[in-house]
C-alpha cells in the first residue's frame, strides 16, 4: 500500500510519517513545501528507509501534484499540509488562504481526476483523509463539548481557512462521491513541535531564563492531545473510518493555559532544576491577550472510541513529562529549526 502524506515534514506530519515507517510495511510518499515550520531534521531517523520517499512540492502546484499521483499511485492521501499558527494568521492571512483553501482545492481536484482515471481497484479502495482542527467550531463557554454536529463558527483567519477547507472536502464527497473522511483534533503537543506554540515556547523560555509569556490572565482552556496518540487515531481512521464521516479526536485533558505553564515549570523544577535552586514559575509574565482569543475548546471524542475503538493513552502529566525531557535533550534541534527565521518573538498582536 502506498500512502501519500502532505505536510509530512511538519510537527504532526513528521510524527505520522515516522509512525507509518516504523510500525507498518507501507510505502510513504511525503510531500512538503518546507516552509519555516517544515524540517527534514524531524525525519532523520527514518530518512534512509527504502519505504520512504520525499518530494519538495507545494500543494498548490497542480502540475506537480499530478506528476506525483501518476508516478507513485497512492492508495490513500493523508492531508495534513497547512499553515497552522493563529498568531501568524492574525499578522498575515494571505498565506493561510492560499495554502489551506486553495491548496486543499488543488489536492481534491487532482485526486478526484486521478481516481477517475486509475481504474476499478482505486475507485473502490482509495481514501482521502482531511485533517483539521477543533478551532473551526468557535469558542465554548465554561460548559459543553464540541461534537461532530457542532455548527461551525470560526473566529480567527486560521480557523476560518480550515473551516473553508473542511467544507470543500465535505462538498467533494457529496457532489462527486469522492471518498473523503474528515478529522478535527484538539491542541497537539509533543516532540518536534516548532517553537512558536505555547508548550515549546514555555519550555525553551524557561530553560533560557527569560520571561515566560502567558496571554491575558491565563484562564483560556484547551484540550491537549499528545501527538503520538493523534497519529495513531489518524491511522485508525484511514484504515477503518466510514467514508463521508467526521471524527473528533481529543485527549480528554482540559487545562487552563496558566495550569499548563505551571505544570511545565514544576516538571522542569523536578527533572532539570536550576543551579541556584530557584523556581521556574518565577519567570511567568502575563502579557496582552491575543485579539479575539477563544475562551475554551473541549472535544467530545466518544464517536471515534465507540465506532473505531480509539482512545488516547497518554495523560497530560505523562505526555508533558515526555515532551519536557525531549526538549531538554534536543535543544540543538530547536536552534537548528529556528536559526535565521524565528527568535521566539511575540506574534499576532494585531
Buried (B, 14 or more C-beta within 10 A) or exposed (E): EBBBBBBBBBBBBBBBBBBBBEEBEBBBBBBBBBBBBBBBBBBEEBBEBEBBBBBEBBBBBBEBBBBBBEEBBBBBBBBBBBBBBBBBBBEEBEBBBBBBBBBBBBBBBBBBBBBEEBEEEBEEEBBBBBBBBBBBBBBBEEEEBBBBEBEBBBBBBBBBBBBBBBBBBBEBBEEBEBBBBBBBBBBBBBBBBBBBBBBBBBBBBBBEEEEBBBBBEBBBBBBBBBBBBBBBBBBBBBEEBEEBBBBBBBBBBBBBBBBBBBBBBBBBBEEBEBEEEEEBBEBBEBEEBBEBBBEBBBBBBBBBBEBBEBBBEBBBEEBBBBBBBBBEEBEEBBEEBBEEEBEBEEBBEE
